[in-house]
């Protein structure tokens, strides 16, 4: 049985390889707290199928279909490998001030301030990287070059999701081979 949800869906996890022969699967959570995947209740995969998840232990879960029947065999679980799991954005917790979902940042225009206070376009946020040592924004500039900047208040002092942009202050370590602020580099 498949069911599609209205509105924006957020990628919250990915089904990994089977664990044992009983249909259990590894699930890679993209949430800060992986237990949220169970609390959300209904998840939708990238093929439109509904799933419910119960954690057995760290990163291993039982999946239940839309009729609440569990996946019970390894061969069933193998067919689900690499399926992405989504939740409706309205199910996500409301964030505190100056907290953002990565999904809301991707696609924002990155702008840089000139000496005269003008906001010149620099590019777009295309990917958010978080490898554990701090979050970085990957920006693809207007010349199709990509570069990373730390997602810190110093490098990204302004985020305006409503108007669709961020203000970027390039750290000294990031060089661009062209003028971005009215000055040649």
Backbone as a printed PyTorch tensor [residue, N CA C, xyz], in Angstrom:
tensor([[[  0.8490,  -1.1760,   0.0000],
         [  0.0000,   0.0000,   0.0000],
         [  0.8950,   1.2390,   0.0000]],

        [[  0.6150,   2.1860,  -0.8610],
         [  1.3930,   3.4130,  -0.8810],
         [  0.5020,   4.5940,  -0.5730]],

        [[  1.1040,   5.5950,  -0.0170],
         [  0.3910,   6.8060,   0.3450],
         [  1.3380,   7.9800,   0.1860]],

        [[  0.8960,   9.0270,  -0.4570],
         [  1.7380,  10.1980,  -0.6000],
         [  1.2500,  11.2750,   0.3460]],

        [[  2.1700,  12.0090,   0.9030],
         [  1.8270,  13.0710,   1.8420],
         [  1.8940,  14.4030,   1.1060]],

        [[  0.9880,  15.3020,   1.4350],
         [  1.0060,  16.6390,   0.8560],
         [  2.0880,  17.4760,   1.5090]],

        [[  2.6120,  18.4240,   0.7510],
         [  3.5640,  19.3730,   1.3010],
         [  4.9850,  18.8690,   1.2390]],

        [[  5.9170,  19.6880,   1.7460],
         [  7.3450,  19.3380,   1.6500],
         [  7.7090,  18.1650,   2.5530]],

        [[  8.4810,  17.2600,   1.9870],
         [  8.9920,  16.1240,   2.7430],
         [ 10.4690,  16.3490,   3.0120]],

        [[ 10.9130,  15.9630,   4.1990],
         [ 12.2930,  16.1480,   4.6160],
         [ 12.9500,  14.7760,   4.7510]],

        [[ 14.1210,  14.6250,   4.1440],
         [ 14.8780,  13.3760,   4.2020],
         [ 15.4400,  13.2120,   5.6120]],

        [[ 14.9420,  12.2100,   6.3400],
         [ 15.3350,  12.0340,   7.7420],
         [ 16.1550,  10.7750,   7.9920]],

        [[ 16.2380,   9.8910,   6.9950],
         [ 17.0020,   8.6710,   7.1960],
         [ 17.0880,   7.8640,   5.9150]],

        [[ 17.9430,   6.8340,   5.9530],
         [ 18.1220,   5.9510,   4.8070],
         [ 18.2040,   4.5190,   5.3180]],

        [[ 17.4940,   3.6310,   4.6560],
         [ 17.5340,   2.2130,   5.0250],
         [ 18.8350,   1.6220,   4.5170]],

        [[ 19.5380,   0.9420,   5.4130],
         [ 20.8050,   0.3110,   5.0640],
         [ 20.6430,  -1.1790,   4.8640]],

        [[ 21.7380,  -1.8810,   5.0110],
         [ 21.7570,  -3.3230,   4.7530],
         [ 20.9910,  -4.0810,   5.8380]],

        [[ 20.5600,  -5.3080,   5.5170],
         [ 19.8710,  -6.1380,   6.5080],
         [ 20.7850,  -6.4780,   7.6790]],

        [[ 20.1540,  -6.7460,   8.8130],
         [ 20.8640,  -7.1580,  10.0200],
         [ 20.2950,  -8.5080,  10.4220]],

        [[ 21.0260,  -9.5620,  10.1610],
         [ 20.5450, -10.9050,  10.4760],
         [ 19.5830, -11.4090,   9.4150]],

        [[ 18.8450, -12.4800,   9.7590],
         [ 17.9460, -13.1160,   8.7890],
         [ 16.4760, -12.8060,   9.0400]],

        [[ 16.1770, -12.0960,  10.1400],
         [ 14.7930, -11.8690,  10.5350],
         [ 14.1400, -10.6310,   9.9650]],

        [[ 14.7590,  -9.9790,   8.9620],
         [ 14.1480,  -8.8150,   8.3500],
         [ 14.5390,  -7.4940,   8.9850]],

        [[ 15.3670,  -7.5280,  10.0130],
         [ 15.8170,  -6.2810,  10.6360],
         [ 16.7680,  -5.5600,   9.6840]],

        [[ 16.8150,  -4.2310,   9.7950],
         [ 17.6570,  -3.4390,   8.9050],
         [ 18.4480,  -2.3990,   9.6860]],

        [[ 19.5900,  -2.0500,   9.1400],
         [ 20.3250,  -0.8880,   9.6340],
         [ 19.6090,   0.3320,   9.0690]],

        [[ 19.4550,   1.3670,   9.8760],
         [ 18.8660,   2.6180,   9.4090],
         [ 19.8230,   3.7360,   9.7810]],

        [[ 20.1710,   4.5330,   8.7890],
         [ 21.0690,   5.6690,   8.9970],
         [ 20.2010,   6.9050,   9.1960]],

        [[ 20.1480,   7.3780,  10.4210],
         [ 19.3290,   8.5370,  10.7620],
         [ 20.0600,   9.8200,  10.3980]],

        [[ 19.3220,  10.7840,   9.8520],
         [ 19.8780,  12.1060,   9.5600],
         [ 19.3970,  13.1320,  10.5800]],

        [[ 18.8300,  12.6550,  11.6580],
         [ 18.3400,  13.5240,  12.7240],
         [ 19.3850,  13.5970,  13.8280]],

        [[ 19.3830,  14.6890,  14.5580],
         [ 20.3000,  14.8250,  15.6880],
         [ 20.0360,  13.7170,  16.7040]],

        [[ 18.7590,  13.4010,  16.9190],
         [ 18.3650,  12.3230,  17.8080],
         [ 17.6790,  11.2570,  16.9600]],

        [[ 18.3380,  10.1260,  16.7680],
         [ 17.7960,   9.0850,  15.8890],
         [ 16.4570,   8.5360,  16.3910]],

        [[ 16.1740,   8.6770,  17.6880],
         [ 14.9000,   8.2000,  18.2250],
         [ 13.7140,   8.9380,  17.6050]],

        [[ 13.9670,  10.1210,  17.0480],
         [ 12.8910,  10.8750,  16.3980],
         [ 12.2440,  10.0930,  15.2660]],

        [[ 13.0130,   9.2490,  14.5830],
         [ 12.4300,   8.4780,  13.4800],
         [ 11.2970,   7.5840,  13.9700]],

        [[ 11.4280,   7.0490,  15.1550],
         [ 10.3600,   6.2310,  15.7330],
         [  9.2200,   7.1200,  16.2110]],

        [[  9.5460,   8.2550,  16.8180],
         [  8.5110,   9.1590,  17.3290],
         [  7.6580,   9.7820,  16.2340]],

        [[  8.2360,   9.9750,  15.0350],
         [  7.4700,  10.5730,  13.9410],
         [  6.2770,   9.7090,  13.5460]],

        [[  6.3710,   8.4160,  13.8090],
         [  5.3010,   7.5230,  13.3590],
         [  5.4990,   7.2280,  11.8850]],

        [[  4.5990,   7.7110,  11.0630],
         [  4.6310,   7.3950,   9.6390],
         [  5.7990,   8.0650,   8.9110]],

        [[  6.5600,   7.2430,   8.2050],
         [  7.6330,   7.7060,   7.3300],
         [  7.2590,   7.3040,   5.9100]],

        [[  7.6890,   8.0650,   4.9370],
         [  7.4150,   7.7500,   3.5380],
         [  8.7540,   7.5610,   2.8440]],

        [[  8.8770,   6.4780,   2.0630],
         [ 10.1410,   6.2830,   1.3550],
         [ 10.0940,   6.9510,  -0.0160]],

        [[ 11.2130,   6.8940,  -0.7290],
         [ 11.3150,   7.5790,  -2.0070],
         [ 10.5230,   6.9090,  -3.1170]],

        [[  9.8410,   5.8160,  -2.8070],
         [  8.9430,   5.1760,  -3.7650],
         [  7.4770,   5.3750,  -3.3730]],

        [[  7.2420,   6.1850,  -2.3400],
         [  5.8820,   6.4920,  -1.9190],
         [  5.2780,   5.5030,  -0.9430]],

        [[  6.0580,   4.5300,  -0.4790],
         [  5.5540,   3.5370,   0.4740],
         [  5.6560,   4.0830,   1.9020]],

        [[  4.6650,   3.7660,   2.7110],
         [  4.6460,   4.1980,   4.1100],
         [  5.2910,   3.1390,   4.9970]],

        [[  6.0370,   3.6110,   5.9890],
         [  6.7170,   2.7330,   6.9270],
         [  6.6130,   3.2930,   8.3320]],

        [[  6.6600,   2.3860,   9.2850],
         [  6.7850,   2.7230,  10.6910],
         [  8.0170,   1.9830,  11.1780]],

        [[  8.7200,   2.5490,  12.1320],
         [ 10.0020,   2.0060,  12.5480],
         [ 10.0180,   1.8400,  14.0570]],

        [[ 10.6100,   0.7450,  14.5110],
         [ 10.8650,   0.5320,  15.9340],
         [ 12.3290,   0.1640,  16.0820]],

        [[ 13.0410,   0.9310,  16.8860],
         [ 14.4650,   0.6590,  17.1050],
         [ 14.6320,  -0.5770,  17.9850]],

        [[ 15.5290,  -1.4620,  17.5900],
         [ 15.8960,  -2.6110,  18.4210],
         [ 17.1050,  -2.2590,  19.2720]],

        [[ 18.1100,  -1.7160,  18.6360],
         [ 19.2920,  -1.1790,  19.2980],
         [ 19.9580,  -0.2290,  18.3260]],

        [[ 21.0860,   0.3220,  18.6950],
         [ 21.7120,   1.3900,  17.9110],
         [ 21.7510,   1.0740,  16.4110]],

        [[ 21.0670,   1.8960,  15.6270],
         [ 21.0480,   1.8430,  14.1590],
         [ 20.3850,   0.6000,  13.5720]],

        [[ 19.7750,  -0.2550,  14.3690],
         [ 19.0830,  -1.4340,  13.8560],
         [ 17.6090,  -1.3360,  14.2380]],

        [[ 16.7440,  -1.5480,  13.2240],
         [ 15.3140,  -1.3490,  13.4480],
         [ 14.4890,  -2.4410,  12.7880]],

        [[ 13.2620,  -2.5350,  13.2520],
         [ 12.2320,  -3.3230,  12.5840],
         [ 11.3800,  -2.3190,  11.8160]],

        [[ 11.1140,  -2.6240,  10.5510],
         [ 10.2360,  -1.7800,   9.7450],
         [  8.8760,  -2.4450,   9.6280]],

        [[  7.8380,  -1.6320,   9.7250],
         [  6.4660,  -2.0900,   9.5710],
         [  5.8670,  -1.3540,   8.3800]],

        [[  5.1210,  -2.0710,   7.5450],
         [  4.5080,  -1.4110,   6.3930],
         [  3.2690,  -0.6260,   6.8170]],

        [[  2.5600,  -0.0670,   5.8540],
         [  1.3970,   0.7730,   6.1450],
         [  0.3000,   0.0180,   6.8870]],

        [[  0.2640,  -1.3060,   6.7330],
         [ -0.7190,  -2.1330,   7.4500],
         [ -0.1790,  -2.6250,   8.7860]],

        [[  0.9660,  -2.0970,   9.1890],
         [  1.6490,  -2.4400,  10.4470],
         [  2.1280,  -3.8920,  10.4800]],

        [[  2.4270,  -4.4440,   9.3180],
         [  3.0160,  -5.7820,   9.2390],
         [  4.5300,  -5.6220,   9.1500]],

        [[  5.2630,  -6.3240,  10.0120],
         [  6.7180,  -6.1590,  10.0070],
         [  7.3830,  -6.8590,   8.8250]],

        [[  8.5210,  -6.3400,   8.4320],
         [  9.3890,  -7.0330,   7.4810],
         [ 10.0370,  -8.1530,   8.2900]],

        [[  9.8620,  -9.3960,   7.8550],
         [ 10.3040, -10.5350,   8.6710],
         [ 11.3620, -11.4180,   8.0190]],

        [[ 11.7250, -11.1210,   6.7870],
         [ 12.7080, -11.9700,   6.1030],
         [ 13.8190, -11.1190,   5.5100]],

        [[ 15.0160, -11.6800,   5.5180],
         [ 16.1770, -10.9680,   4.9940],
         [ 15.9830, -10.5560,   3.5410]],

        [[ 15.3880, -11.4320,   2.7290],
         [ 15.2160, -11.0900,   1.3050],
         [ 14.2870,  -9.8870,   1.1260]],

        [[ 13.2870,  -9.7320,   1.9860],
         [ 12.4260,  -8.5370,   1.9520],
         [ 13.2400,  -7.3000,   2.3140]],

        [[ 14.0720,  -7.4420,   3.3540],
         [ 14.8960,  -6.3190,   3.8230],
         [ 15.9020,  -5.8930,   2.7530]],

        [[ 16.4720,  -6.8600,   2.0250],
         [ 17.4500,  -6.5400,   0.9840],
         [ 16.8490,  -5.6640,  -0.1120]],

        [[ 15.5730,  -5.8240,  -0.3720],
         [ 14.9010,  -5.0220,  -1.4070],
         [ 14.7220,  -3.5620,  -0.9870]],

        [[ 14.9040,  -3.2780,   0.2880],
         [ 14.6960,  -1.9220,   0.8060],
         [ 15.9920,  -1.1250,   0.9580]],

        [[ 17.1290,  -1.7690,   0.7290],
         [ 18.4180,  -1.1070,   0.9210],
         [ 18.5090,   0.1610,   0.0680]],

        [[ 18.9810,   1.2180,   0.6840],
         [ 19.1900,   2.5390,   0.0780],
         [ 17.9170,   3.3360,  -0.1630]],

        [[ 16.7930,   2.8650,   0.3070],
         [ 15.5900,   3.6930,   0.1990],
         [ 15.6960,   4.8350,   1.2020]],

        [[ 15.3760,   6.0160,   0.7330],
         [ 15.4040,   7.1970,   1.5880],
         [ 14.0800,   7.3120,   2.3160]],

        [[ 14.1420,   7.7220,   3.5760],
         [ 12.9520,   7.8980,   4.4030],
         [ 12.6990,   9.3810,   4.6290]],

        [[ 11.4400,   9.7710,   4.4980],
         [ 11.0540,  11.1750,   4.6170],
         [  9.9380,  11.3310,   5.6390]],

        [[  9.8400,  12.5320,   6.1810],
         [  8.7410,  12.8920,   7.0660],
         [  8.2300,  14.2490,   6.5910]],

        [[  6.9590,  14.4880,   6.7930],
         [  6.3890,  15.7780,   6.4390],
         [  7.0140,  16.8570,   7.3100]],

        [[  7.3870,  17.9710,   6.7150],
         [  8.0800,  19.0330,   7.4460],
         [  7.2980,  19.5020,   8.6760]],

        [[  5.9700,  19.4680,   8.6150],
         [  5.1600,  19.8980,   9.7570],
         [  5.3570,  19.0180,  10.9870]],

        [[  5.9220,  17.8080,  10.8200],
         [  6.1650,  16.9180,  11.9510],
         [  7.4640,  17.2380,  12.6880]],

        [[  8.2900,  18.0760,  12.0950],
         [  9.5630,  18.4110,  12.7290],
         [  9.3450,  19.4110,  13.8570]],

        [[ 10.1610,  19.3520,  14.8850],
         [ 10.0060,  20.2850,  16.0000],
         [ 10.2430,  21.7350,  15.5550]],

        [[  9.5570,  22.6550,  16.2180],
         [  9.7780,  24.0770,  15.9800],
         [ 11.1480,  24.4240,  16.5600]],

        [[ 11.9290,  25.1640,  15.8000],
         [ 13.2860,  25.4870,  16.2270],
         [ 13.3390,  26.7820,  17.0250]],

        [[ 14.3780,  26.8760,  17.8240],
         [ 14.6430,  28.0980,  18.5700],
         [ 15.1630,  29.1640,  17.6080]],

        [[ 15.2150,  30.3900,  18.0750],
         [ 15.7710,  31.4750,  17.2810],
         [ 17.2220,  31.1400,  16.9260]],

        [[ 17.6050,  31.4420,  15.7170],
         [ 18.9390,  31.1980,  15.1790],
         [ 19.2960,  29.7160,  15.0850]],

        [[ 18.2910,  28.8510,  14.9890],
         [ 18.4780,  27.4410,  14.6580],
         [ 17.7950,  27.2260,  13.3200]],

        [[ 18.3950,  26.3490,  12.4850],
         [ 17.8800,  26.1620,  11.1340],
         [ 17.9570,  24.7010,  10.7440]],

        [[ 16.9970,  24.2710,   9.9580],
         [ 17.0900,  22.9680,   9.3250],
         [ 17.9540,  23.1260,   8.0860]],

        [[ 18.8580,  22.2000,   7.8670],
         [ 19.7370,  22.2680,   6.7000],
         [ 18.9220,  22.4430,   5.4200]],

        [[ 17.7970,  21.7620,   5.3470],
         [ 16.9430,  21.8240,   4.1680],
         [ 16.5030,  23.2560,   3.8500]],

        [[ 16.3490,  24.0800,   4.8830],
         [ 15.9360,  25.4710,   4.6800],
         [ 17.0780,  26.3430,   4.1640]],

        [[ 18.3180,  25.9180,   4.3670],
         [ 19.4710,  26.7100,   3.9420],
         [ 19.8820,  26.4200,   2.4930]],

        [[ 19.6590,  25.1740,   2.0690],
         [ 20.0380,  24.7950,   0.7100],
         [ 19.1880,  25.5750,  -0.2860]],

        [[ 19.8740,  26.1960,  -1.2400],
         [ 19.1930,  26.9940,  -2.2570],
         [ 19.1720,  28.4770,  -1.9620]],

        [[ 19.5400,  28.8730,  -0.7350],
         [ 19.5750,  30.2970,  -0.4280],
         [ 20.6950,  30.9710,  -1.2240]],

        [[ 20.4670,  32.2040,  -1.6160],
         [ 21.4900,  32.9840,  -2.2950],
         [ 22.5020,  33.4750,  -1.2660]],

        [[ 23.7700,  33.2540,  -1.5600],
         [ 24.8420,  33.7740,  -0.7150],
         [ 25.2190,  35.1420,  -1.2680]],

        [[ 25.2120,  36.1430,  -0.3890],
         [ 25.5700,  37.5060,  -0.7910],
         [ 26.7420,  37.9680,   0.0480]],

        [[ 27.4900,  38.9020,  -0.5160],
         [ 28.6280,  39.4720,   0.1800],
         [ 28.4360,  40.9780,   0.2340]],

        [[ 28.7980,  41.5820,   1.3550],
         [ 28.6310,  43.0270,   1.5180],
         [ 29.8170,  43.7760,   0.9180]],

        [[ 29.5200,  44.8650,   0.1920],
         [ 30.5810,  45.7390,  -0.3080],
         [ 30.9100,  46.7600,   0.7740]],

        [[ 31.9400,  47.5430,   0.5330],
         [ 32.3100,  48.6110,   1.4690],
         [ 31.1860,  49.6210,   1.6320]],

        [[ 30.3400,  49.7470,   0.6180],
         [ 29.2390,  50.7180,   0.6520],
         [ 27.9480,  50.0960,   1.1870]],

        [[ 28.0120,  48.8680,   1.6820],
         [ 26.8400,  48.2300,   2.2650],
         [ 25.9120,  47.5510,   1.2660]],

        [[ 26.3120,  47.5060,   0.0070],
         [ 25.5100,  46.8330,  -1.0090],
         [ 25.6930,  45.3120,  -0.8790]],

        [[ 24.6330,  44.5590,  -1.1330],
         [ 24.6830,  43.0970,  -1.0500],
         [ 24.8340,  42.5310,  -2.4610]],

        [[ 26.0600,  42.1530,  -2.8160],
         [ 26.3170,  41.5660,  -4.1290],
         [ 26.1350,  40.0540,  -4.0740]],

        [[ 25.4550,  39.4740,  -5.0770],
         [ 25.3120,  38.0140,  -5.1050],
         [ 26.6660,  37.3320,  -5.2970]],

        [[ 26.8530,  36.2570,  -4.5840],
         [ 28.0850,  35.4750,  -4.6520],
         [ 27.8130,  34.1080,  -5.2590]],

        [[ 26.6430,  33.5280,  -4.9600],
         [ 26.2960,  32.1990,  -5.4470],
         [ 25.1230,  31.6410,  -4.6590]],

        [[ 25.0430,  30.3160,  -4.5950],
         [ 23.9590,  29.6220,  -3.8930],
         [ 24.5370,  28.5770,  -2.9500]],

        [[ 23.8440,  28.3580,  -1.8460],
         [ 24.1900,  27.2650,  -0.9410],
         [ 23.6910,  25.9800,  -1.5980]],

        [[ 24.6110,  25.0420,  -1.8550],
         [ 24.2200,  23.8140,  -2.5460],
         [ 24.2380,  22.5780,  -1.6580]],

        [[ 25.1150,  22.5560,  -0.6610],
         [ 25.2130,  21.3830,   0.2210],
         [ 25.6440,  21.8650,   1.6070]],

        [[ 25.1730,  21.1750,   2.6310],
         [ 25.6290,  21.4090,   3.9970],
         [ 26.4510,  20.1840,   4.3980]],

        [[ 27.6490,  20.4130,   4.8800],
         [ 28.5310,  19.3270,   5.3100],
         [ 28.6550,  19.3600,   6.8260]],

        [[ 28.5140,  18.1850,   7.4510],
         [ 28.7000,  18.0700,   8.8910],
         [ 29.3980,  16.7560,   9.1780]],

        [[ 30.6960,  16.8230,   9.3380],
         [ 31.4930,  15.6260,   9.5950],
         [ 31.8900,  15.5040,  11.0610]],

        [[ 31.2840,  16.3210,  11.9060],
         [ 31.5310,  16.2180,  13.3310],
         [ 32.4470,  17.2900,  13.8910]],

        [[ 33.2230,  17.9580,  13.0650],
         [ 34.1420,  18.9920,  13.5540],
         [ 33.5790,  20.3870,  13.3310]],

        [[ 32.3310,  20.4670,  12.9360],
         [ 31.7050,  21.7540,  12.6570],
         [ 31.0420,  21.7260,  11.2990]],

        [[ 29.9890,  22.4700,  11.1670],
         [ 29.2010,  22.4910,   9.9340],
         [ 29.8250,  23.4700,   8.9460]],

        [[ 29.8380,  23.0820,   7.6730],
         [ 30.3160,  23.9450,   6.6020],
         [ 29.2470,  24.0550,   5.5310]],

        [[ 29.1900,  25.2190,   4.8950],
         [ 28.2920,  25.4320,   3.7720],
         [ 29.1110,  25.3330,   2.4900]],

        [[ 28.6120,  24.5650,   1.5410],
         [ 29.2350,  24.5480,   0.2220],
         [ 28.4590,  25.5220,  -0.6480]],

        [[ 29.1750,  26.4640,  -1.2000],
         [ 28.5590,  27.4890,  -2.0330],
         [ 29.0680,  27.3210,  -3.4550]],

        [[ 28.1510,  27.2820,  -4.4010],
         [ 28.5210,  27.2790,  -5.8090],
         [ 28.3640,  28.7110,  -6.2750]],

        [[ 29.4800,  29.3090,  -6.7080],
         [ 29.4480,  30.7230,  -7.0560],
         [ 28.9020,  30.9470,  -8.4680]],

        [[ 28.8520,  32.1870,  -8.8640],
         [ 28.2760,  32.5690, -10.1530],
         [ 29.1090,  32.0960, -11.3340]],

        [[ 30.3550,  31.6650, -11.0710],
         [ 31.2490,  31.1710, -12.1200],
         [ 31.3490,  29.6450, -12.0750]],

        [[ 30.4190,  29.0170, -11.3800],
         [ 30.3290,  27.5520, -11.2690],
         [ 31.4780,  26.9220, -10.4860]],

        [[ 32.1630,  27.7070,  -9.6410],
         [ 33.1710,  27.1750,  -8.7340],
         [ 32.4910,  26.8980,  -7.3930]],

        [[ 32.9380,  25.8660,  -6.7080],
         [ 32.4100,  25.5660,  -5.3780],
         [ 33.4920,  25.7740,  -4.3390]],

        [[ 33.0770,  26.2370,  -3.1770],
         [ 34.0020,  26.3900,  -2.0600],
         [ 33.2190,  26.2140,  -0.7670]],

        [[ 33.9520,  25.9210,   0.2900],
         [ 33.3550,  25.7100,   1.6080],
         [ 33.6610,  26.8860,   2.5120]],

        [[ 32.6740,  27.2360,   3.3390],
         [ 32.9120,  28.2080,   4.4040],
         [ 32.3330,  27.6360,   5.6930]],

        [[ 32.9580,  27.9320,   6.8150],
         [ 32.4080,  27.4590,   8.0930],
         [ 31.0320,  28.0990,   8.3390]],

        [[ 30.1180,  27.3050,   8.8490],
         [ 28.7940,  27.8280,   9.1880],
         [ 28.8630,  28.3500,  10.6170]],

        [[ 29.4800,  29.5300,  10.7420],
         [ 29.6240,  30.1850,  12.0360],
         [ 29.0300,  31.5800,  11.9300]],

        [[ 28.7730,  32.1860,  13.0570],
         [ 28.2320,  33.5520,  13.0890],
         [ 29.2130,  34.5310,  12.4460]],

        [[ 30.5080,  34.2720,  12.5790],
         [ 31.5210,  35.1600,  12.0030],
         [ 31.4940,  35.1200,  10.4710]],

        [[ 31.3150,  33.9440,   9.8880],
         [ 31.3220,  33.8100,   8.4260],
         [ 29.9360,  33.9790,   7.8040]],

        [[ 28.8970,  33.7040,   8.5800],
         [ 27.5230,  33.8460,   8.0930],
         [ 26.7350,  34.6370,   9.1440]],

        [[ 26.9430,  35.9580,   9.1730],
         [ 26.3180,  36.7610,  10.2230],
         [ 24.8170,  36.9720,  10.0450]],

        [[ 24.3220,  36.8300,   8.8270],
         [ 22.9070,  37.0860,   8.5670],
         [ 22.3040,  35.9370,   7.7740]],

        [[ 21.1660,  35.4480,   8.2540],
         [ 20.3920,  34.4380,   7.5280],
         [ 18.9720,  34.9700,   7.4280]],

        [[ 18.4920,  35.1290,   6.2080],
         [ 17.1420,  35.6290,   5.9830],
         [ 16.4140,  34.6380,   5.0860]],

        [[ 15.8180,  33.6390,   5.7180],
         [ 15.1420,  32.5890,   4.9700],
         [ 13.9390,  33.1510,   4.2200]],

        [[ 13.2080,  34.0620,   4.8590],
         [ 12.0320,  34.6570,   4.2140],
         [ 12.3770,  35.2990,   2.8790]],

        [[ 13.4820,  36.0550,   2.8530],
         [ 13.8860,  36.7390,   1.6290],
         [ 14.8460,  35.9020,   0.7860]],

        [[ 15.2480,  34.7360,   1.2900],
         [ 16.0200,  33.7830,   0.4930],
         [ 17.5040,  34.0600,   0.3500]],

        [[ 18.1340,  34.6290,   1.3730],
         [ 19.5710,  34.8760,   1.2440],
         [ 20.2800,  34.7570,   2.5870]],

        [[ 21.6050,  34.6310,   2.4720],
         [ 22.5010,  34.7240,   3.6190],
         [ 23.5790,  35.7490,   3.2640]],

        [[ 24.1220,  36.3820,   4.2760],
         [ 25.2780,  37.2530,   4.0900],
         [ 26.5110,  36.4350,   4.4700]],

        [[ 27.5100,  36.4720,   3.6070],
         [ 28.7330,  35.6930,   3.8160],
         [ 29.9200,  36.6300,   3.9640]],

        [[ 30.7440,  36.3660,   4.9590],
         [ 32.0410,  37.0230,   5.1030],
         [ 33.0800,  35.9310,   4.8790]],

        [[ 33.7820,  36.0410,   3.7680],
         [ 34.7380,  34.9960,   3.4110],
         [ 35.9220,  34.9990,   4.3650]],

        [[ 36.2560,  33.8450,   4.9180],
         [ 37.4570,  33.7780,   5.7620],
         [ 38.7000,  33.9290,   4.8790]],

        [[ 39.8100,  34.3230,   5.4770],
         [ 41.0610,  34.5220,   4.7280],
         [ 41.4800,  33.2720,   3.9600]],

        [[ 41.1180,  32.0980,   4.4570],
         [ 41.5280,  30.8430,   3.8200],
         [ 40.7890,  30.5770,   2.5090]],

        [[ 39.6920,  31.2790,   2.2680],
         [ 38.9100,  31.0730,   1.0470],
         [ 39.2570,  32.1790,   0.0640]],

        [[ 39.7910,  31.7730,  -1.0660],
         [ 40.1450,  32.7400,  -2.0930],
         [ 39.2400,  32.5330,  -3.2960]],

        [[ 38.8030,  33.6420,  -3.8780],
         [ 38.0480,  33.5780,  -5.1240],
         [ 38.8420,  34.3710,  -6.1630]],

        [[ 38.9540,  33.8440,  -7.3760],
         [ 39.8280,  34.4600,  -8.3750],
         [ 39.2030,  35.6040,  -9.1600]],

        [[ 38.2270,  36.2750,  -8.6040],
         [ 37.5400,  37.3490,  -9.3000],
         [ 36.9730,  38.3070,  -8.2680]],

        [[ 36.4670,  39.4210,  -8.7310],
         [ 35.9140,  40.4290,  -7.8280],
         [ 34.5450,  40.0030,  -7.3390]],

        [[ 34.3300,  40.0550,  -6.0320],
         [ 33.0040,  39.7500,  -5.4780],
         [ 32.4130,  40.9360,  -4.7330]],

        [[ 33.2340,  41.9130,  -4.4540],
         [ 32.7470,  43.0460,  -3.6750],
         [ 33.0780,  44.3840,  -4.3270]],

        [[ 33.2800,  44.3480,  -5.6570],
         [ 33.6070,  45.5680,  -6.3620],
         [ 35.1030,  45.8190,  -6.4320]],

        [[ 35.9000,  44.9830,  -5.7650],
         [ 37.3570,  45.1100,  -5.8010],
         [ 37.9080,  43.9120,  -6.5590]],

        [[ 39.0080,  44.0950,  -7.2430],
         [ 39.6240,  42.9460,  -7.9100],
         [ 40.4180,  42.1450,  -6.8850]],

        [[ 40.5050,  40.8780,  -7.0960],
         [ 41.2010,  39.9820,  -6.1690],
         [ 42.5970,  39.7060,  -6.6730]]])
